[in-house]
Amino acid sequence: MKRIALKIDADTCLGTLTGVPALTALLKKHEAQGSFFFSLGPDSSGRQNTTDSLKRFYGLKTRLYGRLLPSPDIGKRCRDILCQTHEAGFETGIHAWNRVAWEERILDADNAWSKTQIEQAEKRFSELLSIRANAHAAAGWRSNRHALRLTQRLGFSYASDCRGSQPFIPVIDGEIVACPQIPTTLPTFDEILTLESSFTPEAVAEHILKLSTVIPGDHVFNLRAELEGMLFTSAFEHLLNGWKEAGFSLVALRDLRSSLEPAELPRHEVRFEEIPGRPGKRMIQGPSFP
């Protein structure tokens, strides 16, 4: 049975407080699984330099956090949501400590800064849930050599830090990193809306459904608590129904990981390029190595 793994990013305080519970309820309704990746430190969304998506999809209060309003501490404010999501049986993992800082700085950050960001997030995750994080999903599909090394050094079962077509072992600057990458394979709602301004959210859902049907193999679909959990909930449910009618199994990324043997995965270089509908360089799955 073809599988669609649902990767859910909780980027903001409001998205975590409101969008995450809405999505867990929706997934339970459809007997679907999913992986929730949480930002765990300050919500400083108002400081984000790339603001097209921020202005278009986020509320005023979120757009002011870190600029005219203090940055709320997501981990502290949303502790109950994180715990409830985990206790409900959904996979939980690390998205970022400070998501905005990560997206703005990580491409050129040194080892010390990269290490501090990931270790702060890991420490907070462990404090909140009393377990070690098993997976990492880099904010904005942005990373660097130091951060990739840490996914191996910290013992993550897998990471979902990039865009691509299939699970692989990443190679960066000629160095093999022994932590499997399970990349996002399908475009997101906001990317398609940016490229196709005439599309309604329901048309976006139909487009994603078609892509996931015609492109072979399992897929990873990335959604955001702030969008599919708040603005596009109806359209996302339409997409869920379409996948179910097509006979797809709606799973968590850990379900994809459980069927992988790292020693048998192909090795691919990672590259940093722009992707359609999303400005700025992102980490993508490159050619096979060597």
C-alpha positions as CSV (number, residue, x, y, z in Angstrom):
1,M,0.0,0.0,0.0
2,K,1.4,3.4,-1.0
3,R,2.1,5.6,2.1
4,I,1.8,9.3,2.7
5,A,3.8,10.4,5.7
6,L,2.4,13.6,7.3
7,K,5.1,15.9,8.6
8,I,3.7,18.7,10.7
9,D,5.7,21.8,11.6
10,A,4.6,23.9,14.6
11,D,6.4,27.1,13.9
12,T,4.7,29.6,16.2
13,C,3.2,30.0,19.6
14,L,-0.3,30.5,18.2
15,G,0.1,27.6,15.8
16,T,1.1,25.3,18.6
17,L,-1.7,26.4,20.9
18,T,-4.4,26.3,18.3
19,G,-3.3,24.6,15.1
20,V,-1.8,21.5,16.7
21,P,-4.9,20.4,18.7
22,A,-7.0,21.0,15.6
23,L,-4.7,18.8,13.6
24,T,-4.5,16.0,16.2
25,A,-8.3,16.0,16.3
26,L,-8.6,15.9,12.5
27,L,-6.0,13.1,12.2
28,K,-7.8,11.0,14.9
29,K,-11.1,11.5,13.0
30,H,-9.6,10.1,9.9
31,E,-7.6,7.4,11.7
32,A,-4.4,8.9,10.4
33,Q,-1.0,9.2,11.9
34,G,1.5,12.1,11.6
35,S,4.8,13.4,13.0
36,F,4.8,16.8,14.9
37,F,8.0,18.8,14.9
38,F,8.0,21.6,17.5
39,S,9.8,24.9,17.8
40,L,10.7,24.9,21.5
41,G,12.2,28.3,22.3
42,P,11.2,32.0,21.6
43,D,8.7,32.8,18.9
44,S,10.3,35.8,17.2
45,S,8.3,35.6,14.0
46,G,8.2,39.4,13.6
47,R,11.9,39.4,13.0
48,Q,11.8,37.2,10.0
49,N,13.3,38.9,7.0
50,T,11.5,36.9,4.3
51,T,8.1,38.1,5.1
52,D,5.8,37.3,2.1
53,S,4.4,34.2,3.8
54,L,4.4,35.9,7.2
55,K,2.3,38.8,5.9
56,R,0.0,36.6,3.9
57,F,-0.8,33.8,6.3
58,Y,0.1,34.8,9.9
59,G,-2.0,36.9,12.2
60,L,-1.0,40.4,13.4
61,K,0.0,39.3,16.9
62,T,2.4,36.7,15.5
63,R,3.8,39.2,13.0
64,L,4.7,41.5,16.0
65,Y,6.4,38.9,18.2
66,G,10.0,39.8,18.7
67,R,9.6,43.2,17.1
68,L,6.9,45.2,18.9
69,L,5.8,42.5,21.3
70,P,8.0,40.2,23.5
71,S,8.8,36.8,22.1
72,P,6.7,34.2,23.9
73,D,8.6,31.0,25.0
74,I,6.8,28.3,23.0
75,G,8.1,25.4,25.1
76,K,6.9,26.9,28.4
77,R,3.6,28.4,27.0
78,C,2.7,25.2,25.1
79,R,4.0,22.5,27.4
80,D,0.5,20.9,27.8
81,I,0.0,20.8,24.0
82,L,3.3,19.0,23.5
83,C,2.6,16.5,26.2
84,Q,-1.0,15.9,25.0
85,T,0.3,15.3,21.4
86,H,2.8,12.8,22.6
87,E,0.4,11.0,24.9
88,A,-2.1,10.7,22.1
89,G,0.4,8.5,20.3
90,F,1.6,10.9,17.7
91,E,5.3,11.0,16.9
92,T,7.0,14.2,18.2
93,G,10.4,15.6,17.3
94,I,12.6,18.7,17.2
95,H,12.0,21.5,14.6
96,A,14.1,24.3,16.1
97,W,15.0,26.3,19.2
98,N,14.5,29.7,17.6
99,R,13.0,29.1,14.2
100,V,13.5,32.5,12.8
101,A,17.2,32.7,13.9
102,W,17.8,29.3,12.5
103,E,16.3,30.1,9.1
104,E,18.2,33.4,8.9
105,R,21.6,32.2,10.1
106,I,22.1,28.5,9.7
107,L,23.4,28.4,6.1
108,D,26.5,30.4,7.2
109,A,26.6,29.5,10.9
110,D,29.7,27.9,12.6
111,N,29.7,24.7,14.6
112,A,29.3,26.4,18.0
113,W,26.1,28.3,17.0
114,S,24.6,25.3,15.2
115,K,25.4,23.0,18.2
116,T,23.9,25.4,20.7
117,Q,20.7,25.8,18.8
118,I,20.1,22.0,18.4
119,E,21.2,21.2,21.9
120,Q,18.9,23.8,23.5
121,A,16.0,22.3,21.6
122,E,17.0,18.8,22.5
123,K,17.3,19.7,26.2
124,R,13.9,21.4,26.3
125,F,12.3,18.5,24.5
126,S,13.7,16.1,27.1
127,E,12.6,18.3,30.0
128,L,9.1,18.5,28.7
129,L,8.4,15.0,27.6
130,S,10.9,13.0,29.7
131,I,12.2,11.2,26.7
132,R,15.1,11.8,24.2
133,A,14.1,13.2,20.8
134,N,14.3,10.6,18.1
135,A,14.1,12.9,15.0
136,H,15.0,16.3,13.7
137,A,13.3,18.4,11.0
138,A,15.3,21.5,10.2
139,A,13.2,24.7,10.0
140,G,12.8,25.9,6.4
141,W,14.7,22.9,5.0
142,R,17.8,24.8,5.9
143,S,20.9,23.2,7.4
144,N,24.7,23.1,7.2
145,R,27.6,20.6,7.5
146,H,27.8,21.1,11.3
147,A,24.1,20.5,11.9
148,L,24.1,17.4,9.7
149,R,27.0,16.0,11.7
150,L,25.0,16.6,14.9
151,T,22.1,14.5,13.7
152,Q,24.5,11.6,13.7
153,R,26.4,12.5,16.8
154,L,23.2,13.0,18.9
155,G,21.9,9.6,17.8
156,F,18.7,10.7,15.9
157,S,17.0,7.8,14.2
158,Y,16.5,9.9,11.2
159,A,16.2,13.6,10.1
160,S,13.8,15.2,7.7
161,D,15.9,18.3,6.9
162,C,15.6,18.6,3.1
163,R,13.6,18.3,-0.1
164,G,14.0,15.3,-2.3
165,S,12.5,12.2,-3.8
166,Q,13.4,9.3,-1.5
167,P,15.2,8.3,1.7
168,F,19.0,8.5,1.5
169,I,22.2,8.8,3.4
170,P,23.5,12.4,3.0
171,V,26.9,13.4,1.9
172,I,28.1,17.0,2.4
173,D,31.5,18.3,1.2
174,G,32.5,14.7,0.6
175,E,31.6,13.6,4.2
176,I,29.1,10.8,4.7
177,V,26.7,11.5,7.6
178,A,25.3,8.3,9.0
179,C,21.8,9.6,9.9
180,P,19.2,8.8,7.2
181,Q,17.4,11.7,5.6
182,I,13.7,11.3,4.8
183,P,13.0,14.3,2.6
184,T,9.8,16.2,1.9
185,T,8.7,15.0,-1.5
186,L,5.6,17.1,-2.3
187,P,5.1,20.8,-2.6
188,T,3.3,22.7,0.2
189,F,0.1,24.6,0.2
190,D,1.7,28.0,0.4
191,E,4.2,27.2,-2.3
192,I,1.5,26.3,-4.8
193,L,-0.6,29.3,-3.8
194,T,2.5,31.5,-4.5
195,L,3.0,30.0,-7.9
196,E,-0.7,29.7,-8.9
197,S,-2.4,32.8,-7.5
198,S,-5.8,31.8,-9.1
199,F,-5.9,28.6,-7.1
200,T,-8.3,28.1,-4.2
201,P,-7.1,26.0,-1.3
202,E,-9.4,23.2,-2.5
203,A,-7.7,23.4,-6.0
204,V,-4.3,23.2,-4.2
205,A,-5.5,20.0,-2.4
206,E,-6.5,18.5,-5.8
207,H,-3.2,19.4,-7.3
208,I,-1.3,17.7,-4.4
209,L,-3.5,14.7,-4.6
210,K,-2.8,14.3,-8.3
211,L,1.0,14.7,-7.8
212,S,1.0,12.1,-5.0
213,T,-0.9,9.7,-7.3
214,V,1.2,10.0,-10.5
215,I,4.7,10.3,-8.9
216,P,5.6,6.7,-7.8
217,G,6.7,5.7,-4.4
218,D,5.9,6.7,-0.9
219,H,5.7,10.5,-0.1
220,V,6.3,13.0,2.6
221,F,3.8,15.9,2.8
222,N,4.9,18.9,4.9
223,L,2.1,20.9,6.5
224,R,2.1,23.7,9.1
225,A,0.0,24.0,12.2
226,E,-0.5,27.7,11.3
227,L,-1.9,26.9,7.8
228,E,-3.5,23.5,7.5
229,G,-4.4,23.5,11.2
230,M,-6.0,27.0,11.1
231,L,-6.5,28.6,7.7
232,F,-6.8,25.7,5.3
233,T,-8.3,23.0,7.6
234,S,-11.2,22.3,5.3
235,A,-9.0,22.0,2.2
236,F,-6.6,19.7,4.1
237,E,-9.5,17.5,5.1
238,H,-10.5,17.4,1.5
239,L,-6.9,16.2,0.7
240,L,-7.1,13.5,3.5
241,N,-10.4,12.2,2.0
242,G,-8.8,12.1,-1.4
243,W,-5.8,10.1,-0.2
244,K,-8.0,7.7,1.7
245,E,-10.3,7.2,-1.3
246,A,-7.2,6.5,-3.4
247,G,-6.2,3.8,-1.0
248,F,-3.1,5.5,0.5
249,S,-2.0,4.8,4.1
250,L,-1.6,7.9,6.1
251,V,1.4,7.4,8.4
252,A,4.1,9.1,10.5
253,L,7.7,9.4,9.3
254,R,8.7,6.8,11.9
255,D,6.7,4.3,10.0
256,L,8.7,5.0,6.8
257,R,11.9,4.8,8.9
258,S,10.9,1.4,10.4
259,S,11.0,-0.1,6.9
260,L,14.4,1.3,6.0
261,E,17.8,-0.4,6.4
262,P,20.4,2.4,6.6
263,A,23.2,0.3,5.2
264,E,21.1,-0.3,2.1
265,L,20.1,3.3,1.5
266,P,21.6,5.2,-1.5
267,R,24.1,7.9,-0.8
268,H,23.4,11.3,-2.2
269,E,25.1,14.7,-2.0
270,V,23.1,17.5,-0.6
271,R,22.9,20.9,-2.4
272,F,21.5,24.3,-1.5
273,E,19.2,25.7,-4.1
274,E,16.0,27.7,-4.5
275,I,12.8,25.7,-5.0
276,P,9.7,26.9,-6.8
277,G,7.4,29.1,-4.7
278,R,9.8,29.6,-1.8
279,P,12.6,32.2,-1.9
280,G,16.0,31.6,-0.6
281,K,18.3,28.6,-0.8
282,R,17.0,25.3,0.8
283,M,18.8,22.0,1.2
284,I,17.9,19.5,-1.5
285,Q,18.8,15.9,-2.3
286,G,21.4,16.0,-5.0
287,P,23.1,13.4,-7.3
288,S,24.1,10.0,-6.1
289,F,27.5,9.6,-4.5
290,P,30.1,8.8,-5.6
